[in-house]
Amino acid sequence: MLVLLMGIAGLLAVAYYRHQRLADETTDLRRNLTQQQGQIKTLQERLQDCDTNSSEAPVDTSWGYVPKADSLDVLRQVSWTMQ
């Protein structure tokens, strides 16, 4: 009978420790979720602050970019250099 009571007590102790561990993990997950929600909110605010409505991209002159000319401009330049 004593062995049976000790076995039951052992099983109860294991169940209690498992319950405590799961409760601790749940608390940690909730804390992490709250932190991530805060980060998401911060990133959303930063995204709203960005000026993404610009219709024209800036011209990159670092690679010798020449703005696109229409065909009449090209013909004028070619005919001028041939003279």
C-alpha positions as CSV (number, residue, x, y, z in Angstrom):
1,M,0.0,0.0,0.0
2,L,2.9,2.4,0.8
3,V,4.4,1.7,-2.6
4,L,1.2,2.6,-4.3
5,L,0.9,5.8,-2.4
6,M,4.5,6.7,-3.2
7,G,3.8,6.0,-6.9
8,I,0.7,8.2,-6.9
9,A,2.7,11.0,-5.2
10,G,5.4,10.6,-7.8
11,L,3.0,10.8,-10.7
12,L,1.3,13.9,-9.1
13,A,4.7,15.6,-8.7
14,V,5.6,14.9,-12.4
15,A,2.2,16.2,-13.5
16,Y,2.7,19.3,-11.4
17,Y,6.2,20.0,-12.8
18,R,4.9,19.6,-16.4
19,H,2.0,21.9,-15.7
20,Q,4.5,24.5,-14.3
21,R,6.8,24.2,-17.2
22,L,3.9,24.6,-19.7
23,A,2.6,27.6,-17.7
24,D,6.1,29.2,-17.9
25,E,6.4,28.6,-21.6
26,T,2.9,30.1,-22.1
27,T,4.0,33.2,-20.2
28,D,7.2,33.5,-22.3
29,L,5.2,33.1,-25.5
30,R,2.8,35.8,-24.5
31,R,5.7,38.1,-23.6
32,N,7.4,37.5,-27.0
33,L,4.1,38.0,-28.8
34,T,3.6,41.3,-27.1
35,Q,7.1,42.4,-28.0
36,Q,6.6,41.4,-31.6
37,Q,3.3,43.2,-31.8
38,G,5.1,46.3,-30.5
39,Q,7.8,45.9,-33.2
40,I,5.2,45.5,-35.9
41,K,3.4,48.6,-34.7
42,T,6.7,50.5,-34.8
43,L,7.5,49.3,-38.3
44,Q,4.1,50.2,-39.5
45,E,4.5,53.7,-38.1
46,R,7.9,54.0,-39.8
47,L,6.4,52.8,-43.1
48,Q,3.7,55.4,-42.9
49,D,6.3,58.1,-42.3
50,C,8.2,57.1,-45.5
51,D,7.5,59.1,-48.6
52,T,6.5,56.4,-51.0
53,N,4.2,58.6,-53.0
54,S,7.1,60.0,-55.1
55,S,6.1,59.5,-58.8
56,E,9.5,60.0,-60.2
57,A,12.7,58.2,-59.1
58,P,15.8,60.3,-58.7
59,V,18.3,60.2,-61.6
60,D,21.4,58.2,-60.8
61,T,24.3,60.1,-62.3
62,S,27.0,58.0,-60.6
63,W,27.1,55.6,-63.6
64,G,27.1,58.2,-66.3
65,Y,23.4,57.9,-66.8
66,V,22.1,60.1,-69.6
67,P,18.4,60.9,-69.5
68,K,16.3,59.4,-72.3
69,A,16.0,61.7,-75.3
70,D,13.3,61.5,-77.9
71,S,14.2,60.5,-81.5
72,L,14.2,64.1,-82.8
73,D,16.8,65.1,-80.3
74,V,19.0,62.2,-81.3
75,L,18.6,63.1,-85.0
76,R,19.5,66.7,-84.3
77,Q,22.7,65.7,-82.4
78,V,23.8,63.3,-85.1
79,S,23.2,65.7,-87.9
80,W,25.0,68.5,-86.0
81,T,28.1,66.3,-85.4
82,M,28.2,65.3,-89.1
83,Q,28.4,68.9,-90.3
